Amino acid sequence: MKLEAAVGDDPRDILRALKAAIHGPGPALGVGLVGESPDDVPAGTAVVVTTSGSTGVPKSVVLGRDALISSALATADRIGEGAWLLALPATYVAGIQVLVRSIVAGRDPAVISGSFSPQAFAAAALMMASSEGGVRTPTFTSLVPAQLQRLLDAAIDDHAVAAALGSFERILIGGQALPTALRERAEAAGVRIVRTYGSTETSGGCVYDGRPLRGVAMRIRDGEVQLSGPVLASGYLGEPDRTRAVFATDPDGTRWYRTGDAGIIEDGALRVQGRIDNVIVSGGVNISLDRVEHAVRSVAGLQDAVVVGVPDDRWGEASVIVVPRGEALRRSEADQLARAREVVATEVGRHARPARLVLVDEIAELPSGKPDREAIRRAVLALH
């Protein structure tokens, strides 16, 4: 099957290409591809999404039309059918799924004009009002927590934003952990939210409020969350070894996606407890703390720094630079942080810039002599 890379990120162009890939002869759509893309992809492929992944290193996830459609139908089964507003980039799997759900429902999605803002969100949402046979058509959208926070902040003084938030039958919230305080604030404002969990490899969110969607199964193996079902990706484009390592197959033929997340299942509900590897999710983007630390240590005076992730009310998680107090910083702490952020932005990306620089008496170590990252993280939280 032919693969055609998306030109730009215009949602309408991506929507047209997705329609052709899902209901027509294709070609498959390539989104965010890095480097030279292959001419062919596996039969049945609808879209190939290049993502930062759980390691912060780009990888191209192959999503079949059956997986995308299964995800869309399972979402409708859980929360209902209606019209969707695209408030996320159409190049992310959550944005792609808004388009797919619209295609499956036979409706064109509403699209925010220009970049996201509370006012643009309200204008698009309030124009969606419609009815069929005298019955109001339910509306839905998908957001990341940082967007929800912006909207709730704006809704305090902007009645249109408040009305827009309250107009949705359900608002899916995913991409990163939803802080408890933000969830409670949304619920108090009458916003009907659903916490979603999943990844590009599962065609987007496939566990809603801790419960798997229809056809999805979940289990914990060696502390790791694993997921199965018709929503799973075919694998990674051109990387058979990585595909075999991440998508495990049981003797009975059941295929499981190894998420790399730690978690537990209590009374049938999943509770995710963070990453098994050294990665945080900040603003919906996976960031390798190892890569950030490597960049930070290239800055004079920060060669012994340790970078850890901590909860962040706005972005879900953020990285913090921890430096022994005895280290002689070449500049003030503020200037040193600014220099480190500049280097990280260049080497890793602006989204990965550390939020703070913290001085500690000493860096906690494991018996092996390596930094005790969990102890360091607890120390930073105690200071905060």
NORMO-V579743 format. One record per residue. N is the residue number from 1. SS is DSSP state (2 for helix, 1 for strand, 0 for the rest). PSI is psi in whole degrees, 0 to 359 (999 if undefined). Layout:
n->N ss->SS psi->PSI
n->N ss->SS psi->PSI
This chain:
n->1 ss->0 psi->139
n->2 ss->1 psi->148
n->3 ss->1 psi->130
n->4 ss->1 psi->121
n->5 ss->1 psi->140
n->6 ss->0 psi->139
n->7 ss->0 psi->106
n->8 ss->0 psi->187
n->9 ss->0 psi->26
n->10 ss->0 psi->121
n->11 ss->2 psi->326
n->12 ss->2 psi->323
n->13 ss->2 psi->318
n->14 ss->2 psi->322
n->15 ss->2 psi->315
n->16 ss->2 psi->317
n->17 ss->2 psi->322
n->18 ss->2 psi->320
n->19 ss->2 psi->318
n->20 ss->2 psi->325
n->21 ss->2 psi->329
n->22 ss->2 psi->315
n->23 ss->2 psi->348
n->24 ss->0 psi->198
n->25 ss->0 psi->358
n->26 ss->0 psi->203
n->27 ss->0 psi->173
n->28 ss->1 psi->151
n->29 ss->1 psi->133
n->30 ss->1 psi->122
n->31 ss->1 psi->125
n->32 ss->0 psi->23
n->33 ss->0 psi->140
n->34 ss->0 psi->129
n->35 ss->0 psi->197
n->36 ss->0 psi->127
n->37 ss->0 psi->149
n->38 ss->0 psi->160
n->39 ss->0 psi->329
n->40 ss->1 psi->152
n->41 ss->0 psi->167
n->42 ss->0 psi->146
n->43 ss->0 psi->141
n->44 ss->0 psi->356
n->45 ss->1 psi->134
n->46 ss->1 psi->317
n->47 ss->1 psi->146
n->48 ss->1 psi->119
n->49 ss->1 psi->120
n->50 ss->1 psi->126
n->51 ss->1 psi->159
n->52 ss->0 psi->335
n->53 ss->0 psi->183
n->54 ss->0 psi->348
n->55 ss->0 psi->355
n->56 ss->0 psi->0
n->57 ss->0 psi->132
n->58 ss->0 psi->143
n->59 ss->1 psi->149
n->60 ss->1 psi->115
n->61 ss->1 psi->127
n->62 ss->1 psi->116
n->63 ss->1 psi->122
n->64 ss->1 psi->157
n->65 ss->2 psi->324
n->66 ss->2 psi->322
n->67 ss->2 psi->316
n->68 ss->2 psi->316
n->69 ss->2 psi->319
n->70 ss->2 psi->318
n->71 ss->2 psi->315
n->72 ss->2 psi->317
n->73 ss->2 psi->322
n->74 ss->2 psi->324
n->75 ss->2 psi->314
n->76 ss->2 psi->322
n->77 ss->2 psi->325
n->78 ss->2 psi->314
n->79 ss->2 psi->351
n->80 ss->0 psi->171
n->81 ss->0 psi->156
n->82 ss->0 psi->207
n->83 ss->1 psi->146
n->84 ss->1 psi->144
n->85 ss->1 psi->128
n->86 ss->1 psi->110
n->87 ss->0 psi->1
n->88 ss->0 psi->160
n->89 ss->0 psi->137
n->90 ss->0 psi->358
n->91 ss->0 psi->354
n->92 ss->0 psi->154
n->93 ss->2 psi->325
n->94 ss->2 psi->322
n->95 ss->2 psi->319
n->96 ss->2 psi->320
n->97 ss->2 psi->328
n->98 ss->2 psi->318
n->99 ss->2 psi->318
n->100 ss->2 psi->317
n->101 ss->2 psi->322
n->102 ss->2 psi->318
n->103 ss->2 psi->313
n->104 ss->2 psi->324
n->105 ss->2 psi->352
n->106 ss->0 psi->28
n->107 ss->0 psi->144
n->108 ss->0 psi->136
n->109 ss->0 psi->155
n->110 ss->1 psi->146
n->111 ss->1 psi->132
n->112 ss->0 psi->134
n->113 ss->0 psi->121
n->114 ss->0 psi->200
n->115 ss->0 psi->161
n->116 ss->0 psi->134
n->117 ss->0 psi->157
n->118 ss->2 psi->322
n->119 ss->2 psi->320
n->120 ss->2 psi->322
n->121 ss->2 psi->313
n->122 ss->2 psi->316
n->123 ss->2 psi->316
n->124 ss->2 psi->318
n->125 ss->2 psi->317
n->126 ss->2 psi->345
n->127 ss->0 psi->354
n->128 ss->0 psi->348
n->129 ss->0 psi->124
n->130 ss->0 psi->170
n->131 ss->1 psi->158
n->132 ss->1 psi->121
n->133 ss->0 psi->32
n->134 ss->0 psi->1
n->135 ss->1 psi->130
n->136 ss->1 psi->136
n->137 ss->0 psi->121
n->138 ss->0 psi->147
n->139 ss->1 psi->151
n->140 ss->1 psi->158
n->141 ss->1 psi->172
n->142 ss->1 psi->132
n->143 ss->1 psi->164
n->144 ss->0 psi->159
n->145 ss->2 psi->324
n->146 ss->2 psi->323
n->147 ss->2 psi->316
n->148 ss->2 psi->318
n->149 ss->2 psi->317
n->150 ss->2 psi->318
n->151 ss->2 psi->318
n->152 ss->2 psi->321
n->153 ss->2 psi->314
n->154 ss->2 psi->328
n->155 ss->2 psi->342
n->156 ss->0 psi->319
n->157 ss->0 psi->350
n->158 ss->0 psi->106
n->159 ss->2 psi->330
n->160 ss->2 psi->319
n->161 ss->2 psi->318
n->162 ss->2 psi->317
n->163 ss->2 psi->322
n->164 ss->2 psi->315
n->165 ss->2 psi->319
n->166 ss->2 psi->351
n->167 ss->2 psi->343
n->168 ss->0 psi->136
n->169 ss->0 psi->317
n->170 ss->1 psi->144
n->171 ss->1 psi->116
n->172 ss->1 psi->132
n->173 ss->1 psi->120
n->174 ss->0 psi->194
n->175 ss->0 psi->336
n->176 ss->0 psi->169
n->177 ss->0 psi->140
n->178 ss->0 psi->112
n->179 ss->0 psi->141
n->180 ss->2 psi->317
n->181 ss->2 psi->322
n->182 ss->2 psi->320
n->183 ss->2 psi->313
n->184 ss->2 psi->323
n->185 ss->2 psi->318
n->186 ss->2 psi->315
n->187 ss->2 psi->322
n->188 ss->2 psi->331
n->189 ss->0 psi->1
n->190 ss->0 psi->16
n->191 ss->0 psi->127
n->192 ss->0 psi->93
n->193 ss->1 psi->155
n->194 ss->1 psi->122
n->195 ss->1 psi->127
n->196 ss->1 psi->150
n->197 ss->1 psi->133
n->198 ss->1 psi->195
n->199 ss->1 psi->179
n->200 ss->2 psi->323
n->201 ss->2 psi->347
n->202 ss->2 psi->25
n->203 ss->0 psi->31
n->204 ss->1 psi->197
n->205 ss->1 psi->133
n->206 ss->1 psi->1
n->207 ss->1 psi->117
n->208 ss->1 psi->124
n->209 ss->0 psi->40
n->210 ss->0 psi->353
n->211 ss->1 psi->132
n->212 ss->1 psi->149
n->213 ss->0 psi->166
n->214 ss->0 psi->131
n->215 ss->0 psi->349
n->216 ss->0 psi->138
n->217 ss->1 psi->154
n->218 ss->1 psi->151
n->219 ss->1 psi->165
n->220 ss->1 psi->124
n->221 ss->1 psi->119
n->222 ss->0 psi->38
n->223 ss->0 psi->356
n->224 ss->1 psi->138
n->225 ss->1 psi->128
n->226 ss->1 psi->142
n->227 ss->1 psi->147
n->228 ss->1 psi->169
n->229 ss->0 psi->178
n->230 ss->0 psi->353
n->231 ss->0 psi->354
n->232 ss->0 psi->147
n->233 ss->0 psi->161
n->234 ss->0 psi->332
n->235 ss->1 psi->202
n->236 ss->1 psi->132
n->237 ss->0 psi->120
n->238 ss->0 psi->15
n->239 ss->0 psi->73
n->240 ss->2 psi->324
n->241 ss->2 psi->315
n->242 ss->2 psi->321
n->243 ss->2 psi->314
n->244 ss->2 psi->327
n->245 ss->2 psi->324
n->246 ss->2 psi->327
n->247 ss->1 psi->98
n->248 ss->1 psi->147
n->249 ss->1 psi->126
n->250 ss->0 psi->163
n->251 ss->0 psi->330
n->252 ss->0 psi->3
n->253 ss->0 psi->355
n->254 ss->0 psi->130
n->255 ss->1 psi->134
n->256 ss->1 psi->141
n->257 ss->1 psi->122
n->258 ss->1 psi->108
n->259 ss->1 psi->335
n->260 ss->1 psi->2
n->261 ss->1 psi->145
n->262 ss->1 psi->144
n->263 ss->1 psi->174
n->264 ss->1 psi->157
n->265 ss->1 psi->119
n->266 ss->1 psi->123
n->267 ss->0 psi->38
n->268 ss->0 psi->1
n->269 ss->1 psi->137
n->270 ss->1 psi->135
n->271 ss->1 psi->112
n->272 ss->1 psi->135
n->273 ss->1 psi->13
n->274 ss->1 psi->182
n->275 ss->1 psi->143
n->276 ss->0 psi->322
n->277 ss->0 psi->180
n->278 ss->0 psi->66
n->279 ss->1 psi->142
n->280 ss->1 psi->163
n->281 ss->1 psi->112
n->282 ss->1 psi->117
n->283 ss->0 psi->27
n->284 ss->0 psi->3
n->285 ss->1 psi->131
n->286 ss->1 psi->130
n->287 ss->1 psi->124
n->288 ss->1 psi->115
n->289 ss->2 psi->333
n->290 ss->2 psi->317
n->291 ss->2 psi->320
n->292 ss->2 psi->316
n->293 ss->2 psi->319
n->294 ss->2 psi->318
n->295 ss->2 psi->317
n->296 ss->2 psi->320
n->297 ss->0 psi->350
n->298 ss->0 psi->350
n->299 ss->0 psi->131
n->300 ss->0 psi->130
n->301 ss->0 psi->349
n->302 ss->0 psi->19
n->303 ss->0 psi->341
n->304 ss->0 psi->14
n->305 ss->0 psi->152
n->306 ss->1 psi->138
n->307 ss->1 psi->126
n->308 ss->1 psi->161
n->309 ss->1 psi->141
n->310 ss->1 psi->157
n->311 ss->1 psi->146
n->312 ss->1 psi->128
n->313 ss->0 psi->329
n->314 ss->0 psi->314
n->315 ss->0 psi->1
n->316 ss->1 psi->302
n->317 ss->1 psi->155
n->318 ss->1 psi->159
n->319 ss->1 psi->147
n->320 ss->1 psi->135
n->321 ss->1 psi->127
n->322 ss->1 psi->126
n->323 ss->1 psi->137
n->324 ss->1 psi->138
n->325 ss->0 psi->332
n->326 ss->0 psi->347
n->327 ss->0 psi->136
n->328 ss->0 psi->101
n->329 ss->0 psi->139
n->330 ss->0 psi->336
n->331 ss->0 psi->184
n->332 ss->0 psi->163
n->333 ss->2 psi->318
n->334 ss->2 psi->316
n->335 ss->2 psi->322
n->336 ss->2 psi->319
n->337 ss->2 psi->318
n->338 ss->2 psi->319
n->339 ss->2 psi->317
n->340 ss->2 psi->319
n->341 ss->2 psi->323
n->342 ss->2 psi->316
n->343 ss->2 psi->317
n->344 ss->2 psi->319
n->345 ss->2 psi->322
n->346 ss->2 psi->316
n->347 ss->2 psi->330
n->348 ss->0 psi->317
n->349 ss->0 psi->152
n->350 ss->2 psi->325
n->351 ss->2 psi->341
n->352 ss->2 psi->4
n->353 ss->0 psi->132
n->354 ss->0 psi->149
n->355 ss->0 psi->327
n->356 ss->1 psi->164
n->357 ss->1 psi->126
n->358 ss->1 psi->133
n->359 ss->1 psi->133
n->360 ss->1 psi->161
n->361 ss->0 psi->318
n->362 ss->0 psi->155
n->363 ss->0 psi->119
n->364 ss->0 psi->139
n->365 ss->1 psi->153
n->366 ss->0 psi->167
n->367 ss->0 psi->334
n->368 ss->0 psi->349
n->369 ss->0 psi->353
n->370 ss->0 psi->156
n->371 ss->1 psi->136
n->372 ss->0 psi->88
n->373 ss->2 psi->324
n->374 ss->2 psi->320
n->375 ss->2 psi->320
n->376 ss->2 psi->317
n->377 ss->2 psi->316
n->378 ss->2 psi->322
n->379 ss->2 psi->319
n->380 ss->2 psi->317
n->381 ss->2 psi->323
n->382 ss->2 psi->321
n->383 ss->2 psi->322
n->384 ss->0 psi->999
